[in-house]
Amino acid sequence: MPYRTIISPTELARVLGNSNSVIFDCRFNLMDSSAGRYAYQQSHLPGAHYVHLEEDLSGPVTPATGRHPLPDPAQLAGKLGRWGVDSATQVIAYDDASGAFAGRLWWLLRWLGHEAVAVLDGGWQRWRGEGHPLTTELPESAAAHFETRVQPSMTVTTEDVEHASLLGYLLLDGRTPERFRGELEPIDRVAGHIPGAKNHPFQQNLDEQGNFLSPRELALAFRAQMGEVPPEQIVCMCGSGVTACHNLLAMEIAGLQGARLYPGSWSEWITDGTRPVATGDEAHE
């Protein structure tokens, strides 16, 4: 059976080297865009290709977009094909941030219609801590054809978010509480959150070791935020549409399928100074 949400290091070790699987190293640092590639060059999982958040998993930034727009589907599909991914490939993504960046690749593949993709639970630290193999060798791949089946229903636009209450959407913002409340904003030029949004920091999906909580624990946490709103009406966002994918992955693990991503997220919302901004804890209407 394909892995569609997370995979443990032990499970990955069993399929390591399988010709039907491709591994991606998604390590990245928002404050140093070269750090992830450097870390990969020092050591990585055997067979892993490095993918860069801004060069591979995002599109060009414009004055009207957020910091990490979605990549062009055809361009990403071409890269995936060159990395050896086709419709039958099991994809595994990992990082050293408990899935904060690997979750982006997981979501993008689902968006392109590829469901056999999983995030390494516990990531780089757990893999290394359990004594599994590492290498500096660069992988070789036979080119494949990756066919896209883009799922437009998985996203919402800024215009949709502007009419969220009319559409029945509930926004879940995955940033830290300090950023959500507008007390601290180290990245974006405006602090605060979208009126009506609730705060669900992606770190709440993890235990103290950086592993995902159980499906039951995740479901309880999300249900407490959602109330009577069905998963299909949940819109996940964050600063730029990256760590929001962690919440979408956690909801999938919890059996709460159908939530959507606001790709532009907070950094796109604030490109127009006339859009409202809220601060504090309350989900102001």
C-alpha positions in Angstrom: 0.0 0.0 0.0 1.3 3.5 -0.8 2.2 5.9 2.0 0.0 8.9 1.7 0.6 11.0 4.8 3.6 10.1 7.0 6.2 7.3 7.1 8.4 6.3 10.0 12.2 6.0 9.7 11.9 2.2 10.1 9.3 2.0 7.3 11.5 4.2 5.1 14.6 2.1 5.8 12.7 -1.0 4.5 12.0 0.6 1.1 15.3 2.5 0.8 16.8 1.9 -2.6 13.5 0.6 -4.0 13.4 1.6 -7.7 9.7 2.6 -7.2 10.5 5.3 -4.6 12.1 8.7 -4.8 13.3 10.7 -1.7 13.5 14.5 -1.5 15.5 16.6 1.0 13.5 19.7 1.6 15.7 21.3 4.3 15.4 25.1 4.2 16.0 28.2 6.4 13.8 31.3 5.8 16.6 33.5 7.1 19.3 31.9 5.0 18.1 30.4 1.7 21.4 28.6 1.1 21.5 26.8 4.4 19.4 23.8 3.3 21.5 23.1 0.2 24.7 23.4 2.2 23.3 20.9 4.8 22.4 18.5 2.0 25.9 18.7 0.5 27.3 17.8 3.9 25.1 14.7 4.4 21.7 13.4 3.3 19.6 10.3 3.1 20.8 7.8 0.4 19.2 8.5 -2.9 17.7 11.8 -1.9 17.4 14.8 -4.3 17.6 18.3 -2.9 14.6 20.6 -3.6 14.8 24.3 -2.8 11.7 26.0 -1.4 12.1 29.1 -3.5 13.7 27.7 -6.6 11.7 24.5 -7.0 8.6 24.6 -4.8 7.6 28.2 -5.4 6.9 30.5 -8.4 8.0 34.0 -9.1 7.1 36.7 -6.6 5.2 39.7 -7.9 3.9 42.9 -6.2 0.5 41.2 -5.9 1.6 37.8 -4.6 2.8 36.4 -1.3 6.4 35.4 -0.6 6.0 31.9 -1.9 3.5 31.7 -4.8 2.6 28.3 -6.1 5.0 27.0 -8.8 3.9 26.6 -12.4 2.4 23.1 -12.6 4.1 22.2 -15.9 7.5 23.4 -14.7 7.3 21.5 -11.5 6.0 18.4 -13.4 9.1 18.6 -15.7 11.4 18.7 -12.7 9.7 15.8 -11.0 10.0 13.8 -14.2 13.7 14.6 -14.4 14.1 13.4 -10.8 12.5 10.1 -11.8 8.9 10.5 -10.5 6.0 9.1 -12.5 2.4 8.2 -11.6 3.5 5.0 -9.9 6.3 6.4 -7.8 6.2 6.5 -4.0 7.6 9.9 -3.0 9.0 10.6 0.4 9.9 14.1 1.6 11.9 15.1 4.7 13.4 18.2 6.3 14.9 19.2 9.7 12.0 21.3 10.8 9.5 18.5 11.7 7.8 18.7 8.3 7.4 22.5 8.0 9.0 22.4 4.5 8.5 18.8 3.5 4.8 19.4 4.0 4.9 21.9 1.2 6.2 19.2 -1.3 3.6 16.8 0.1 0.8 19.2 -0.6 2.1 20.2 -4.0 2.2 16.6 -5.2 -1.4 16.1 -4.0 -2.3 19.3 -5.8 -0.8 17.9 -9.0 -2.9 14.7 -8.5 -0.2 12.4 -7.0 -1.3 10.7 -3.8 1.6 8.4 -3.1 3.6 10.9 -1.2 4.5 10.9 2.5 6.5 13.0 4.9 9.2 11.4 7.1 7.9 11.5 10.6 10.5 13.1 12.9 12.5 14.1 9.8 16.3 14.3 9.6 16.8 14.4 13.3 14.9 11.2 14.0 16.4 9.4 11.0 19.9 10.2 12.1 19.1 9.6 15.8 17.9 6.1 15.1 21.2 5.3 13.3 20.0 4.9 9.7 22.4 5.4 6.8 23.5 8.8 5.5 25.6 9.7 2.5 27.2 12.6 0.5 26.8 10.8 -2.8 24.5 12.5 -5.4 21.7 10.4 -6.7 21.2 9.3 -10.3 17.7 9.0 -11.8 16.2 7.7 -15.0 14.0 10.3 -16.5 10.3 9.6 -16.2 7.0 11.3 -17.3 5.1 13.0 -14.6 1.5 13.6 -15.7 -0.3 16.4 -13.9 -3.9 16.4 -12.8 -4.2 19.7 -11.1 -6.8 19.8 -8.4 -8.1 23.4 -8.4 -10.6 22.7 -5.6 -7.6 22.4 -3.2 -7.0 26.2 -3.2 -8.8 29.4 -2.5 -8.0 32.9 -3.8 -7.6 36.2 -2.0 -11.0 37.2 -3.4 -12.5 34.1 -1.8 -10.9 35.0 1.5 -12.3 38.5 1.3 -15.8 36.8 1.2 -14.9 34.0 3.6 -17.9 34.6 5.9 -20.3 34.6 2.9 -18.8 31.4 1.6 -18.8 29.8 5.0 -15.0 29.4 5.2 -13.2 29.2 8.5 -9.5 30.4 8.3 -6.9 28.5 10.4 -3.7 30.5 10.6 -0.6 28.2 11.2 1.8 31.0 12.4 3.0 31.3 16.0 0.7 33.0 18.4 3.0 36.0 18.7 2.8 36.6 14.9 -0.9 35.9 14.8 -1.6 38.4 17.6 0.6 41.0 15.9 3.1 41.2 18.8 6.0 40.1 16.7 6.6 40.1 12.9 10.1 39.2 11.8 9.3 38.5 8.2 6.4 40.5 6.8 6.0 44.3 6.8 2.6 44.3 8.5 1.8 42.5 11.8 -1.5 40.9 12.7 -4.0 38.5 11.1 -7.0 38.3 8.8 -10.2 39.3 10.7 -12.2 36.1 11.5 -9.2 33.8 11.4 -8.4 31.4 14.2 -4.8 30.5 15.3 -3.7 26.9 15.0 0.2 27.0 15.1 1.5 24.1 13.1 3.8 23.2 16.1 0.6 22.0 17.9 0.6 19.0 15.5 3.8 17.6 17.1 5.0 16.0 20.3 8.1 17.1 22.2 10.3 15.0 19.9 9.0 16.6 16.7 6.8 13.6 15.6 3.2 14.0 14.6 0.6 13.4 17.3 -1.7 10.4 16.9 -4.7 10.7 14.5 -7.1 10.9 17.5 -5.1 13.7 19.2 -4.9 15.7 16.0 -8.6 15.2 15.4 -9.5 16.5 18.8 -7.3 19.6 18.5 -8.7 20.5 15.1 -12.3 19.7 16.1 -11.9 22.1 19.0 -11.1 24.9 16.5 -13.6 23.9 13.8 -16.7 23.5 15.9 -19.5 22.5 13.5 -17.6 23.7 10.3 -17.0 20.7 8.0 -13.4 20.1 6.8 -14.3 21.1 3.3 -15.0 24.7 4.6 -11.6 25.0 6.4 -9.0 27.2 4.7 -5.4 26.8 6.0 -3.0 29.7 5.8 0.2 31.0 7.4 2.7 33.6 6.4 3.3 32.5 2.8 1.4 29.3 2.2 4.2 26.9 3.3 3.7 25.8 6.9 -0.1 25.9 6.3 0.6 22.7 4.4 1.7 21.1 7.7 -1.8 21.8 9.1 -3.4 20.3 6.0 -1.2 17.2 6.4 -2.1 16.9 10.0 -5.8 17.2 9.1 -5.3 14.4 6.6 -3.7 12.2 9.2 -6.7 13.0 11.5 -9.1 11.8 8.9 -10.4 15.4 8.2 -10.1 15.5 4.5 -11.0 18.3 2.1 -9.6 21.4 3.7 -8.1 24.0 1.3 -5.0 26.1 1.1 -4.8 29.9 0.8 -1.5 29.9 -1.2 -0.8 33.6 -0.8 -1.6 33.7 2.9 -0.8 36.7 5.1 2.0 38.0 2.9 -0.4 38.3 -0.1 -3.3 39.6 2.0 -1.2 42.6 3.1 -0.1 43.6 -0.5 -3.3 45.7 -0.6 -3.3 48.2 2.2 -7.1 48.5 2.1 -7.6 45.0 3.3 -8.5 44.8 7.0 -6.0 43.7 9.7 -6.8 42.3 13.2 -4.6 42.0 16.2 -4.9 40.2 19.5 -6.3 36.8 20.3 -9.9 37.2 19.1 -11.1 36.0 15.7 -12.7 39.4 15.1 -15.5 39.6 12.6 
